[in-house]
Amino acid sequence: MPLTTFESYLIVEQQFITHWNAVNTALGGTPATELKLSGPYAVANLVTDRVAFQTAMDAIDNANNQAQVAFGNLVLLRANLRPRLTQFRASVGYQLRATGYFRALPILPPKLAGENRTIDAYAKMAQLWTQINADATVPGFTPPLILFGGYTLANLTTDLAALRAAYALVEANRVKAEVALQTRDALIPPLRPRFQEYKAAVIAKIGAAAPLAKSIPVVSANPGTTPAAVSLNGFWDKEIARFTITKSDAKDFARYEYRYTAGTKYDPKTAAKLAAVPDINKLTLATNIGLTAPGLSIVVKCYVVTTTGNEKASNAVKVERT
């Protein structure tokens, strides 16, 4: 299997481990006869490197999953606070229109506003509400101000603290994912040279005509025509995301591979496999992966992968759960 996606590195590493063990057996099966590369670098080192790579991949997935959960909670908190600010503005407009409080009302932030703008609006709401509750000088108004449904300043204080915590948790997991990403990426550059060195070492030890020399794992795609990209469409349909693609015309078709990134922008460095479809005629996919709560979104590409290991990505499509 050629080195293409980050998942492919784990597969290729395992292929080399299996092949290396077979070579060691052919060379005598003892510690003294086992094949070692420069360093010295033995099959045990490759096993350790693969474990480290898997650990980094798992850390990325874990941080991304936790960030998605936190973001889902954040979306719910923002959605719950929006009508409270609308009610607050209406209550102040109704009971305190003739005061400076009315002119100082915060504006409802856009649904997709950033953290600073969103927090500022609700923090200002809390500050203004605190002043209103402490002001017994307004004719015709008796504090405290209580919104419809018995929602109080104490409730807002709790919800605002939860909103801040949700933002902080999303950011903390983003940083964790970035660290894991950098850790994984640092493990990649040494691998291909090791694989090339291994091929030369095997041929030197047992000869190019030996069956094991002819079955050394492949790390680069065989020469071939890069397939044409398919066109991808997608939308949220009640409880699931639905995707459709145009049919590939690749003569050496191996599979369609859907990959996704959580959020609003496709990033090949963090993209995870959504599905692999080996049937060239299956042009639809339904999934809710990454879309477990309203407001969450994923960005998807569909790759045409050929038997030679070449691949081509479709356009990116964003789907948001409503």
C-alpha positions as a Markdown table, in Angstrom:
| # | Residue | x | y | z |
|---|---|---|---|---|
| 1 | Met | 0.0 | 0.0 | 0.0 |
| 2 | Pro | 1.5 | 3.4 | -1.0 |
| 3 | Leu | 2.0 | 6.1 | 1.6 |
| 4 | Thr | -1.0 | 8.5 | 1.1 |
| 5 | Thr | -3.1 | 9.3 | 4.1 |
| 6 | Phe | -1.8 | 9.4 | 7.6 |
| 7 | Glu | -3.6 | 6.2 | 8.4 |
| 8 | Ser | -1.6 | 4.6 | 5.5 |
| 9 | Tyr | 1.6 | 5.1 | 7.5 |
| 10 | Leu | 0.3 | 2.8 | 10.2 |
| 11 | Ile | -0.6 | 0.1 | 7.6 |
| 12 | Val | 2.7 | 0.4 | 5.8 |
| 13 | Glu | 4.7 | 0.3 | 9.0 |
| 14 | Gln | 2.9 | -2.9 | 10.0 |
| 15 | Gln | 3.6 | -4.4 | 6.5 |
| 16 | Phe | 7.3 | -3.7 | 7.0 |
| 17 | Ile | 7.3 | -5.2 | 10.5 |
| 18 | Thr | 5.7 | -8.4 | 9.2 |
| 19 | His | 8.1 | -8.5 | 6.2 |
| 20 | Trp | 11.1 | -7.7 | 8.5 |
| 21 | Asn | 10.2 | -10.6 | 10.8 |
| 22 | Ala | 10.0 | -12.9 | 7.9 |
| 23 | Val | 13.4 | -11.8 | 6.7 |
| 24 | Asn | 14.9 | -12.3 | 10.1 |
| 25 | Thr | 13.5 | -15.8 | 10.2 |
| 26 | Ala | 15.1 | -16.5 | 6.8 |
| 27 | Leu | 18.4 | -15.2 | 8.0 |
| 28 | Gly | 18.5 | -17.6 | 10.9 |
| 29 | Gly | 16.0 | -16.4 | 13.4 |
| 30 | Thr | 18.4 | -15.4 | 16.1 |
| 31 | Pro | 19.4 | -12.0 | 17.6 |
| 32 | Ala | 22.8 | -12.4 | 16.1 |
| 33 | Thr | 21.5 | -12.9 | 12.6 |
| 34 | Glu | 18.6 | -10.4 | 12.5 |
| 35 | Leu | 18.7 | -7.6 | 10.0 |
| 36 | Lys | 19.7 | -4.2 | 11.3 |
| 37 | Leu | 19.8 | -0.9 | 9.6 |
| 38 | Ser | 22.2 | 2.0 | 10.4 |
| 39 | Gly | 21.9 | 3.3 | 13.9 |
| 40 | Pro | 21.6 | 0.4 | 14.6 |
| 41 | Tyr | 17.9 | 0.2 | 13.8 |
| 42 | Ala | 16.1 | -3.1 | 14.2 |
| 43 | Val | 12.6 | -4.3 | 13.7 |
| 44 | Ala | 11.9 | -3.6 | 17.4 |
| 45 | Asn | 12.7 | 0.1 | 16.7 |
| 46 | Leu | 10.1 | 0.1 | 14.0 |
| 47 | Val | 7.6 | -1.5 | 16.3 |
| 48 | Thr | 8.3 | 1.3 | 18.9 |
| 49 | Asp | 7.9 | 4.0 | 16.2 |
| 50 | Arg | 4.6 | 2.5 | 15.0 |
| 51 | Val | 3.3 | 2.6 | 18.6 |
| 52 | Ala | 4.3 | 6.2 | 18.9 |
| 53 | Phe | 2.6 | 7.1 | 15.6 |
| 54 | Gln | -0.6 | 5.3 | 16.7 |
| 55 | Thr | -0.5 | 7.1 | 20.1 |
| 56 | Ala | -0.2 | 10.5 | 18.3 |
| 57 | Met | -3.0 | 9.6 | 16.0 |
| 58 | Asp | -5.2 | 8.5 | 18.9 |
| 59 | Ala | -4.4 | 11.8 | 20.8 |
| 60 | Ile | -5.5 | 13.8 | 17.8 |
| 61 | Asp | -8.8 | 11.9 | 17.5 |
| 62 | Asn | -9.4 | 12.1 | 21.3 |
| 63 | Ala | -8.8 | 15.9 | 21.4 |
| 64 | Asn | -10.9 | 16.4 | 18.3 |
| 65 | Asn | -13.7 | 14.3 | 19.8 |
| 66 | Gln | -13.6 | 16.1 | 23.1 |
| 67 | Ala | -13.5 | 19.5 | 21.3 |
| 68 | Gln | -16.6 | 18.5 | 19.3 |
| 69 | Val | -18.5 | 17.5 | 22.5 |
| 70 | Ala | -17.4 | 20.8 | 24.1 |
| 71 | Phe | -18.4 | 22.7 | 21.0 |
| 72 | Gly | -21.8 | 21.0 | 21.0 |
| 73 | Asn | -22.3 | 22.1 | 24.6 |
| 74 | Leu | -21.2 | 25.6 | 23.6 |
| 75 | Val | -23.6 | 25.8 | 20.8 |
| 76 | Leu | -26.5 | 24.8 | 23.1 |
| 77 | Leu | -25.5 | 27.4 | 25.7 |
| 78 | Arg | -25.3 | 30.1 | 23.1 |
| 79 | Ala | -28.7 | 29.1 | 21.7 |
| 80 | Asn | -30.2 | 29.2 | 25.2 |
| 81 | Leu | -28.7 | 32.6 | 26.0 |
| 82 | Arg | -29.8 | 34.3 | 22.9 |
| 83 | Pro | -33.5 | 34.5 | 23.8 |
| 84 | Arg | -32.5 | 35.6 | 27.3 |
| 85 | Leu | -30.8 | 38.6 | 26.0 |
| 86 | Thr | -33.8 | 39.4 | 23.8 |
| 87 | Gln | -36.0 | 39.1 | 26.8 |
| 88 | Phe | -33.7 | 41.3 | 28.9 |
| 89 | Arg | -33.7 | 44.0 | 26.2 |
| 90 | Ala | -37.5 | 43.8 | 26.1 |
| 91 | Ser | -37.9 | 43.9 | 29.9 |
| 92 | Val | -35.6 | 46.9 | 30.2 |
| 93 | Gly | -37.4 | 48.6 | 27.3 |
| 94 | Tyr | -40.7 | 48.0 | 29.0 |
| 95 | Gln | -39.9 | 48.9 | 32.6 |
| 96 | Leu | -36.8 | 51.2 | 32.3 |
| 97 | Arg | -37.1 | 52.9 | 28.9 |
| 98 | Ala | -36.8 | 56.4 | 30.5 |
| 99 | Thr | -33.4 | 55.5 | 32.1 |
| 100 | Gly | -29.9 | 55.3 | 31.0 |
| 101 | Tyr | -30.1 | 51.5 | 31.3 |
| 102 | Phe | -32.2 | 51.4 | 28.1 |
| 103 | Arg | -29.6 | 53.2 | 26.1 |
| 104 | Ala | -26.8 | 51.0 | 27.5 |
| 105 | Leu | -28.4 | 47.7 | 26.4 |
| 106 | Pro | -26.0 | 45.3 | 24.7 |
| 107 | Ile | -26.8 | 44.3 | 21.1 |
| 108 | Leu | -27.7 | 40.7 | 20.4 |
| 109 | Pro | -24.5 | 39.1 | 18.8 |
| 110 | Pro | -24.8 | 37.3 | 15.5 |
| 111 | Lys | -25.2 | 33.5 | 15.8 |
| 112 | Leu | -21.8 | 32.9 | 14.4 |
| 113 | Ala | -20.0 | 35.7 | 16.2 |
| 114 | Gly | -16.6 | 34.9 | 17.7 |
| 115 | Glu | -15.9 | 34.2 | 21.4 |
| 116 | Asn | -15.0 | 37.8 | 22.3 |
| 117 | Arg | -18.0 | 39.4 | 20.8 |
| 118 | Thr | -20.4 | 36.8 | 22.2 |
| 119 | Ile | -18.9 | 36.8 | 25.7 |
| 120 | Asp | -18.8 | 40.6 | 25.7 |
| 121 | Ala | -22.5 | 40.9 | 25.0 |
| 122 | Tyr | -23.6 | 38.6 | 27.8 |
| 123 | Ala | -21.0 | 40.0 | 30.2 |
| 124 | Lys | -22.4 | 43.4 | 29.6 |
| 125 | Met | -25.9 | 42.1 | 30.1 |
| 126 | Ala | -24.8 | 40.7 | 33.5 |
| 127 | Gln | -23.1 | 43.9 | 34.5 |
| 128 | Leu | -26.1 | 46.0 | 33.5 |
| 129 | Trp | -28.5 | 43.6 | 35.3 |
| 130 | Thr | -26.4 | 43.8 | 38.5 |
| 131 | Gln | -26.7 | 47.6 | 38.4 |
| 132 | Ile | -30.4 | 47.5 | 37.8 |
| 133 | Asn | -31.0 | 45.1 | 40.7 |
| 134 | Ala | -29.1 | 47.5 | 43.0 |
| 135 | Asp | -31.1 | 50.6 | 41.9 |
| 136 | Ala | -34.2 | 51.3 | 43.9 |
| 137 | Thr | -34.5 | 54.9 | 42.7 |
| 138 | Val | -36.4 | 54.3 | 39.4 |
| 139 | Pro | -40.1 | 55.4 | 39.8 |
| 140 | Gly | -42.5 | 52.6 | 39.2 |
| 141 | Phe | -39.8 | 49.8 | 39.2 |
| 142 | Thr | -39.0 | 47.6 | 42.2 |
| 143 | Pro | -35.8 | 45.5 | 41.8 |
| 144 | Pro | -34.8 | 42.8 | 41.2 |
| 145 | Leu | -35.5 | 42.4 | 37.5 |
| 146 | Ile | -36.8 | 39.0 | 36.7 |
| 147 | Leu | -37.3 | 37.7 | 33.2 |
| 148 | Phe | -40.1 | 35.6 | 31.8 |
| 149 | Gly | -40.2 | 32.1 | 33.3 |
| 150 | Gly | -38.5 | 33.2 | 36.5 |
| 151 | Tyr | -35.0 | 33.6 | 34.9 |
| 152 | Thr | -32.9 | 35.6 | 37.3 |
| 153 | Leu | -29.5 | 37.3 | 37.3 |
| 154 | Ala | -28.2 | 34.3 | 39.3 |
| 155 | Asn | -29.3 | 32.0 | 36.4 |
| 156 | Leu | -27.5 | 34.3 | 33.9 |
| 157 | Thr | -24.3 | 34.2 | 36.1 |
| 158 | Thr | -24.4 | 30.4 | 36.1 |
| 159 | Asp | -25.0 | 30.2 | 32.3 |
| 160 | Leu | -22.3 | 32.8 | 31.5 |
| 161 | Ala | -19.8 | 30.9 | 33.6 |
| 162 | Ala | -20.7 | 27.7 | 31.7 |
| 163 | Leu | -20.3 | 29.5 | 28.4 |
| 164 | Arg | -16.9 | 30.7 | 29.3 |
| 165 | Ala | -15.9 | 27.2 | 30.4 |
| 166 | Ala | -17.2 | 25.7 | 27.2 |
| 167 | Tyr | -15.1 | 28.1 | 25.1 |
| 168 | Ala | -12.0 | 27.4 | 27.3 |
| 169 | Leu | -12.5 | 23.6 | 26.9 |
| 170 | Val | -12.8 | 23.9 | 23.1 |
| 171 | Glu | -9.6 | 25.9 | 23.0 |
| 172 | Ala | -7.8 | 23.5 | 25.3 |
| 173 | Asn | -8.7 | 20.5 | 23.2 |
| 174 | Arg | -7.7 | 22.4 | 20.0 |
| 175 | Val | -4.3 | 23.0 | 21.6 |
| 176 | Lys | -4.1 | 19.3 | 22.6 |
| 177 | Ala | -4.9 | 18.3 | 19.0 |
| 178 | Glu | -2.3 | 20.7 | 17.6 |
| 179 | Val | 0.4 | 19.3 | 19.9 |
| 180 | Ala | -0.5 | 15.7 | 18.9 |
| 181 | Leu | -0.5 | 16.8 | 15.3 |
| 182 | Gln | 3.0 | 18.2 | 15.5 |
| 183 | Thr | 4.1 | 15.1 | 17.4 |
| 184 | Arg | 2.7 | 12.9 | 14.7 |
| 185 | Asp | 4.2 | 15.0 | 11.9 |
| 186 | Ala | 7.6 | 14.9 | 13.5 |
| 187 | Leu | 7.6 | 11.1 | 13.2 |
| 188 | Ile | 7.0 | 11.1 | 9.5 |
| 189 | Pro | 10.2 | 12.4 | 7.8 |
| 190 | Pro | 12.5 | 9.6 | 9.1 |
| 191 | Leu | 10.2 | 6.8 | 7.9 |
| 192 | Arg | 10.6 | 6.9 | 4.1 |
| 193 | Pro | 14.4 | 6.9 | 4.2 |
| 194 | Arg | 14.2 | 3.9 | 6.6 |
| 195 | Phe | 12.0 | 2.0 | 4.2 |
| 196 | Gln | 14.4 | 2.8 | 1.3 |
| 197 | Glu | 17.3 | 1.6 | 3.4 |
| 198 | Tyr | 15.5 | -1.5 | 4.4 |
| 199 | Lys | 14.8 | -2.4 | 0.7 |
| 200 | Ala | 18.5 | -2.0 | -0.1 |
| 201 | Ala | 19.5 | -4.0 | 3.0 |
| 202 | Val | 17.2 | -6.9 | 2.2 |
| 203 | Ile | 18.5 | -7.1 | -1.4 |
| 204 | Ala | 22.1 | -7.0 | -0.2 |
| 205 | Lys | 21.5 | -9.8 | 2.3 |
| 206 | Ile | 19.4 | -12.3 | 0.3 |
| 207 | Gly | 19.7 | -11.1 | -3.3 |
| 208 | Ala | 17.2 | -9.4 | -5.6 |
| 209 | Ala | 15.8 | -12.7 | -7.0 |
| 210 | Ala | 14.7 | -14.1 | -3.6 |
| 211 | Pro | 10.9 | -14.1 | -3.1 |
| 212 | Leu | 11.2 | -12.0 | 0.0 |
| 213 | Ala | 13.1 | -9.4 | -2.0 |
| 214 | Lys | 10.3 | -9.3 | -4.5 |
| 215 | Ser | 7.6 | -8.8 | -1.9 |
| 216 | Ile | 9.0 | -5.8 | -0.1 |
| 217 | Pro | 6.1 | -3.5 | 0.8 |
| 218 | Val | 5.4 | -0.6 | -1.6 |
| 219 | Val | 5.8 | 3.0 | -0.2 |
| 220 | Ser | 5.2 | 5.0 | -3.4 |
| 221 | Ala | 2.3 | 4.7 | -5.8 |
| 222 | Asn | 3.0 | 2.9 | -9.1 |
| 223 | Pro | 3.2 | 5.1 | -12.1 |
| 224 | Gly | -0.3 | 5.7 | -13.5 |
| 225 | Thr | -2.8 | 8.2 | -14.6 |
| 226 | Thr | -4.2 | 10.3 | -11.7 |
| 227 | Pro | -7.9 | 9.7 | -11.7 |
| 228 | Ala | -10.4 | 12.5 | -12.4 |
| 229 | Ala | -12.1 | 14.1 | -9.4 |
| 230 | Val | -15.8 | 13.4 | -8.8 |
| 231 | Ser | -18.2 | 16.1 | -7.8 |
| 232 | Leu | -19.6 | 16.0 | -4.3 |
| 233 | Asn | -22.8 | 17.4 | -2.9 |
| 234 | Gly | -24.2 | 17.1 | 0.6 |
| 235 | Phe | -26.9 | 18.4 | 3.0 |
| 236 | Trp | -28.4 | 17.8 | 6.4 |
| 237 | Asp | -31.7 | 15.8 | 6.1 |
| 238 | Lys | -33.6 | 15.8 | 9.4 |
| 239 | Glu | -31.4 | 13.4 | 11.4 |
| 240 | Ile | -28.6 | 12.5 | 9.0 |
| 241 | Ala | -26.1 | 14.0 | 6.6 |
| 242 | Arg | -26.6 | 12.8 | 3.0 |
| 243 | Phe | -23.9 | 12.9 | 0.3 |
| 244 | Thr | -24.0 | 12.2 | -3.4 |
| 245 | Ile | -21.1 | 12.0 | -5.9 |
| 246 | Thr | -20.8 | 11.7 | -9.7 |
| 247 | Lys | -19.5 | 8.3 | -10.9 |
| 248 | Ser | -15.8 | 7.9 | -11.4 |
| 249 | Asp | -14.5 | 6.9 | -14.8 |
| 250 | Ala | -11.3 | 5.5 | -13.4 |
| 251 | Lys | -10.4 | 2.2 | -15.2 |
| 252 | Asp | -8.2 | 1.1 | -12.3 |
| 253 | Phe | -10.8 | 2.1 | -9.6 |
| 254 | Ala | -10.2 | 0.7 | -6.1 |
| 255 | Arg | -12.6 | 2.7 | -3.9 |
| 256 | Tyr | -14.2 | 6.0 | -3.0 |
| 257 | Glu | -12.8 | 7.3 | 0.3 |
| 258 | Tyr | -14.7 | 10.0 | 2.1 |
| 259 | Arg | -12.6 | 12.0 | 4.5 |
| 260 | Tyr | -13.8 | 14.8 | 6.9 |
| 261 | Thr | -12.6 | 17.6 | 9.2 |
| 262 | Ala | -14.8 | 18.8 | 12.0 |
| 263 | Gly | -15.6 | 22.5 | 11.8 |
| 264 | Thr | -15.9 | 24.8 | 8.9 |
| 265 | Lys | -12.7 | 24.3 | 6.9 |
| 266 | Tyr | -11.2 | 21.1 | 5.4 |
| 267 | Asp | -7.7 | 20.4 | 6.7 |
| 268 | Pro | -6.0 | 17.4 | 5.1 |
| 269 | Lys | -3.6 | 17.2 | 8.1 |
| 270 | Thr | -6.4 | 16.4 | 10.5 |
| 271 | Ala | -8.9 | 14.8 | 8.1 |
| 272 | Ala | -10.2 | 11.4 | 9.3 |
| 273 | Lys | -11.7 | 8.6 | 7.2 |
| 274 | Leu | -15.5 | 8.9 | 7.1 |
| 275 | Ala | -16.1 | 5.8 | 4.9 |
| 276 | Ala | -14.5 | 3.7 | 2.2 |
| 277 | Val | -16.7 | 2.5 | -0.6 |
| 278 | Pro | -15.3 | -0.2 | -2.9 |
| 279 | Asp | -18.3 | -0.2 | -5.3 |
| 280 | Ile | -17.9 | 2.2 | -8.2 |
| 281 | Asn | -21.7 | 2.4 | -8.7 |
| 282 | Lys | -22.5 | 3.3 | -5.0 |
| 283 | Leu | -22.8 | 7.1 | -5.3 |
| 284 | Thr | -24.5 | 8.0 | -2.0 |
| 285 | Leu | -23.5 | 8.1 | 1.7 |
| 286 | Ala | -25.5 | 8.8 | 4.8 |
| 287 | Thr | -23.8 | 9.5 | 8.1 |
| 288 | Asn | -24.1 | 11.5 | 11.4 |
| 289 | Ile | -20.4 | 11.1 | 12.3 |
| 290 | Gly | -19.2 | 14.4 | 13.7 |
| 291 | Leu | -22.7 | 15.7 | 13.8 |
| 292 | Thr | -24.0 | 14.6 | 17.1 |
| 293 | Ala | -25.5 | 17.9 | 18.2 |
| 294 | Pro | -27.2 | 20.8 | 16.6 |
| 295 | Gly | -24.8 | 23.5 | 15.4 |
| 296 | Leu | -21.9 | 21.0 | 14.7 |
| 297 | Ser | -20.5 | 20.9 | 11.2 |
| 298 | Ile | -18.1 | 18.9 | 9.2 |
| 299 | Val | -16.3 | 19.5 | 5.9 |
| 300 | Val | -16.1 | 16.5 | 3.6 |
| 301 | Lys | -14.1 | 15.5 | 0.5 |
| 302 | Cys | -14.5 | 12.3 | -1.5 |
| 303 | Tyr | -11.3 | 10.8 | -3.0 |
| 304 | Val | -11.1 | 8.5 | -5.9 |
| 305 | Val | -8.4 | 5.9 | -5.1 |
| 306 | Thr | -7.0 | 3.6 | -7.8 |
| 307 | Thr | -5.3 | 0.2 | -7.6 |
| 308 | Thr | -2.0 | 1.9 | -8.3 |
| 309 | Gly | -2.4 | 4.1 | -5.2 |
| 310 | Asn | -3.1 | 7.3 | -7.0 |
| 311 | Glu | -5.9 | 9.4 | -5.7 |
| 312 | Lys | -7.8 | 12.6 | -6.5 |
| 313 | Ala | -10.0 | 14.7 | -4.2 |
| 314 | Ser | -13.4 | 16.1 | -4.9 |
| 315 | Asn | -14.6 | 19.6 | -4.0 |
| 316 | Ala | -15.1 | 20.2 | -0.3 |
| 317 | Val | -18.7 | 20.3 | 1.1 |
| 318 | Lys | -19.7 | 21.6 | 4.5 |
| 319 | Val | -22.7 | 20.1 | 6.3 |
| 320 | Glu | -24.1 | 21.6 | 9.5 |
| 321 | Arg | -26.6 | 19.8 | 11.7 |
| 322 | Thr | -29.6 | 22.0 | 12.3 |
